[in-house]
């Protein structure tokens, strides 16, 4: 077969695309020519060899959300119109090469079997690809000498794609960090956009144009607060101080329970530990707390933890029966005020400058802070109420902590209204929530 020669420009950093590797990863900011170079390289390779190429991303509801148009444009730019026929949902080469397009989020272990004969996968906008999608896709691409190409602008440094391919890259991989200054053909129109962004949107500039990870997802409610904590080194190792009381603050979700462990030292609030789990009864959490052997203060429950039900005792009563020192309700006054969510968010924002949090033990909580965001109207683009998802519970706990932070004393207090029952397995059999 005759060789198809193409006169094509490539940034120096991406000339590695023509060398064999199982993984080829390019990450960085806007204008680095990542997608442009990937499209060109794949079209040239597929013009010279019969290849099945899958172009994918996490969510693709229509062909308009794919790289189909980019590939179509580059076919013309490279003078390869005679080598490819472009259809509405796929592209076919005259030598039998094929470009197909599909989202990953709706794939299952059964449906993805159709990808087994793929030679190259191009995962575009890969920062949003989930662990589940990677776990299904990677072992499916098993053809000898098959490759996985990955291009993305990073979001958080804890995102699955960033951790899997940049922080802990596979052995057989090229990993290239590339930005606008690595692109010799960076256009003047984008340079003007870059300069404008630097002035008008400095909070997002380094992520958009310099390819640096964000402190929190775009639009996160606590984005600035988390960013300041990172800058000031307040997300770090926070050892337990046995001279200070450890207070627990709870969020009792219908599906998930979140518990923060806080110590107060002067004006500083230290979150030294955090646990959350789903579909477990309160006896489980009482047992987990008993194992920790901290210098305990109070357990602080939200208002619904004090609600009595004819079918089951309140969370307050259950935890008291297991020997926990739960802050009681006084008359009609709850220990954690039952306030509107927005009031609690404002209180949390006021608390963040006082927070120091343990980076390892509270990793899940920190992740919730980074990803807690508001709904956005599809028509007006206006921000609405907070999204209720897996990140809500830890952030609800943080709201509650903010409302009681100044009451976390280090004095020995006990309301003397319960009897201590030490044997968790036998003493209150069947009690839970």
N, C-alpha and C positions, 0 to 999 in steps of 0.2 A: 504494500500500500504506500502511495506517495505521501511524503510528509507535507502537512499544511503549515506553511511558514507565515507567521503573522508579525508585523512590526508593531509592538505594543510596549508602552511605557509602564514601569512598575516602580514604586518606592523601593529603595535599596533594601529596607528591612523586610520586605515581603517577597523578595526573590526566592526565598526558601520554599515558597508554595510549590515549586516545581521539583523539589527534592522529596523522596519518599519518607514519610513518617506516618505512624498510626494516628497521631493527633497533631493538628496544626491550629494554634490558638493565637488570635490577634485581639488585643484589648487596648482601649484608650479612648481619648476624647473625639469630639466631632472634627471632621476635616482631615482625618488621618488616612483616608482612602482605603479603609479596611474593606468595606463592601464592594467598592469599585474594583479593587485588585482581586478579591475573591471571585467575583463574577468573571473577570477577564481570564484569570488562570483556569477556571473550570471550563469555560468555553473553548479555550485553546487545547486543553488536555482532551476534551471530549471530541474535538474535531479531528484529533490524531489517533484516538483509540476509542473503540466502542465501549462506552461507560454508561452505567445506570446511576444517575445522580439524584438524590433526594434533597430538596431544599425545604427546611423545616424551621419552625419556631414553636414556642409554647402554645400560643393561641393563634389560630388562623381561621376566621369565620368566613372569609371569602378570598378569592385569588388576589384581590386588591391589597390584601395585607401581607402578601408574599413578595419575594424578589423577582417575580415573573417579569414585571415591567423593566426592572434594572437589567436583567439578562437580555431582554428584547432590545433595549437601547444599545447595549454593548455589542450585540451581534452586528448591528449596523455600523457602530463606531469602528469595529475591528475589521470591517469588510468581509464578514463571514455570512452574509445573507444567502449566498449560494450553498452554504453548508448546513443551514438549519431552516426548519419550517416551524413557525410559531403559531400555536393554536391557543384557544381561549384559556385552557387550564393546564397545558403541558407544552413542552418543546421537544421536537424530534430532530436528530441529526441525520444527514444523508447517509452516514455510515452505520446507522442503527442506534446511536447514542440517544439517551432519553433523560429529560429533566422533568421530575414530578414535584408536586408541592403539597404539603400536608402539615396540619398542626399536631402537636404532641399531646395536649391536655386531654383530648377525647380518645386517645389510644388505649387499648388494653393489651394484655399479654397475648391475647388471641388475635386481635385485629392487626397488630404490628408485625405479625409473621410474614405479611406480604412484603416487608422491607428486607427480608433475609438475603436477597440477591443483589442488594445495593453495593456499588463500588465505593461511592463517596457520599457522605452526608454533610451538607452545609447547614449548620445551626446558626441562624442569624438572630440578632437581638437576644443572644443567649443568656443575658443576665437574669432573665425572668424564668428560665427553664427550671423546673422543680426537680427535687431529688427523685421523686417517683418516676418522672419522665426519663431522666438519665438512666435510672436503674432498669427501665424497660428497654430503652433504645440501644444502649451500648452493647449488651450481649446479643442483640438481634443482628447487629452489623458484624457478621462473622465470616464473610467471604474472604478467602486468602488475599492479602495485601489491601484489604479495604481500609478506608481512611475516614476520619471524623474531623471536619473543619469547623471551627468555632470562632465567631466574631461577635464582639459586644462592647458597649460602653458600660463600665461597671456602675453598680448602684451601691449596695452595702457590702462591706468586707466580710459579712457573714452569709451572703447569698450563696446558694449551693454551687452555682457555676464558678464563682470566684474562688471559693475554698477548694473545690475539686480540681480545678485546672490551673489556677495561678498560685495559690498558697501551697497546695500539695500536688504539683503537676505529675502526671504519669511519666514513667521513664522514657517511653518512646514518643517524645513530644517536642515540637517547637513551640515556645511561648514568646510572643513578641509584644512589647509595649510600644504603641505607636500613636503619635499625636499630629496635630496640624503642622508643626515645625519639621516633621519628618517627610512631609509631602511636598516635593519640589513644584507641583502643579497646583498648590493651594490657591484658589482663585481670590481675586480682589473683593468680590462680593461677600465671600465668607469672612475675609479679614475684617471688613467693616462690621459684620454681625458679631464677630468675636470681640472687637473693641467696644461695641455698644453693650454687649452682655457684661463685660468687665465693669462698666460704669453703672449700668441700670440694674443688674442682678448679681451683685458680688457674692451673695450667699450660695448661688448655684454655679458660678463661673468655673471653679476648679473642677467640679464634676463634669460639666458639659464640655469644656474645652481642653482641660488638662488631664482628663481621664482619671482623676482621683476619686476614691470612694467617698460617698456621703456619710455623715454621722447618723442620718436617719433618712427614711424614704421621703421623696418629694411630697410635700403637703402634710407631713407628720405633725400631729398636734404639739408634740414636745421636741420638735427638731432642733430649735435653737438652744433649748435647755440641755439636751443631750450633747450637742456640739460643744457647749461651754464646759460641760463636765469632762469631756475628752481633752479639751485644750488645757484645762486646769489640773488634769491628772487625778480626778476624783472617781474615776472608774479604775480600780486598782485592787490590790490585796488588802482586805480589811480584817485584821485578826479579831477574834472574840476577846473582849475585856471582861474577865470574871468579876471585876469590881463594879461593873455596871449591870443594871437589870436588862434582861432581854424581853421585850414586849412583842407579842405577835399581833398582826393586824390581818383580818380575814376578809376575803370576798367569797360568799357562798352562792356560786352560780348553780343553776339547775343541773348543769352538766359538768362543770369544772369548779374545783375549790382552789383558791390561791392564798398563800400565807406568806407574809413578809415578816422577817425577824429584825427588829430595830433596837438599837441602843442609842441613848441620848447622852452626849457629852458637851456640856455648856450649850452653845447654840447649834452645834453640829448633830445631825441625825445620821447614824451609820446603819446601813442595811447590810447585815453580816451574812444573811442566809435567805433562801427563798425556796419554797416547794409548791408544786401544783400537780394536780392529777385529776382524772375524770372517772366518774361512775364508781366512786368508792365511798363507803360510809364513814361517819365521823370517828368511829372507833379506830379506823386505820390511821387517821391523822393524829389522834390522841396518842396512839402507840409510837408513831414516828417522832412526835415531840418528846415523849418520855425518854427515847433513846439518846437525845442530844445532851441531856444533863447540863443545861444552861442555868445560870442564875436568873430564874424566871421573875418577870414582872407580871403584867396582866395580859390576858387574851382579849382583844378588842374585836367585837362582832358588829356588823352592820345591823340596822333596825330589824331586818327580816330574820336575823339569828335569834331574836327575842320573841318572835311571833309564836303564840301557842296554837296548837292544832288538836282537834278532838281525836284525830287518828294517831298522832305521834307527838312526843314532847318536843319542845323547842331545842334548837342547837345549843342554846345557853344551858338548858337543863342537862342535856346529854353530856356536854363537855365538863360541866360541874361534877356529874356523877363519875366521870373518869379521873377526877382529881385535879382538873385544871382550874386555875385562879382566873375566872372569867370576870371581866368588868361588868358589874350589874347595871340594870336600868333603875333609875331613881324616880319613882312615880311614873310620869309619862315621858320622862326625859331619857333618851337613848344615849349611851356612851359615845357612839358615833352619830352625830346629827344626821337626820334624814333630809338632806338638801338636794336641790336640783343638780343634775350632772354638771352643768356649766359653772355653777358656783364651786363645785369640787375641783373642776379643771383649773379655775383661777387660783384656788388654794394650792393645788399641786405645783403650778408654775411659781408661786411664791416660795414653795418649799424647796424646789430643785437647787437653788444656790447653796442650801445648807446640807445637801445630801452628799454622802460618800458611800459608794456601793462596791461590794466585793465582786470583782470581775469574773471569777470562776463560779462561785456558788450561786450568784445571781445572774448568770448568763441569760437564762430564759427571760427573766424580768427585763433586763436591758434590751433584749430583742423586742419585747412587747412595746417598750417606750419608743423604739426606733420606727415601729410599724403601725402605731396607733394613729388613725387618720379619720377624716370626716367623709361623709358621703358628698358627692359632687353632682349637682343637677345636670342632666344630659342636655337640657335646653338652655338654662341660664348660666351654667358653669359655676353657680354660687355654691359655697360650702355650706353643708347642713349639719345635722347631728353626727356624733361619732359613729363609725361603722361598728356593728356588733359582730365580732368574729373571735378567733382564737386569741387575739391580742387584748381583748376588752377586759378580761378578768384581772390580769396583772395590773392594768392601768386603773381599774376600779379600786383595787387594793391600795394603789398609790394615792388615789383621791382620799380614801378613808384615812390613810396615814397622815396626810396633810392636815386633815381636820382635827386630829388628836395629838399632833407632834409635840405641842407645848405641854401636854399632860403626861408625857412619858417620863415619870420620875424614877429616881434610883433609891427611893425609900422603901423599906419593908412595909408593904400594905397588905391587908387581908380583910375582906368584908365579913369573914366568919359566918357565912350563911350556908355552908355545905359541909358534908362529911367526906373526908378523903377515902377513896376506895382504890387501893394499889394494884389489885390483880385485874388487868384489863381483859384477860381471856374468859374469866368466870363471873366477875362481879356484876356486870351489867349486860348479861347475855341478851343478844337480840337488839340492843339499842343501837341506832344508827340514823343516818339521814340520807 
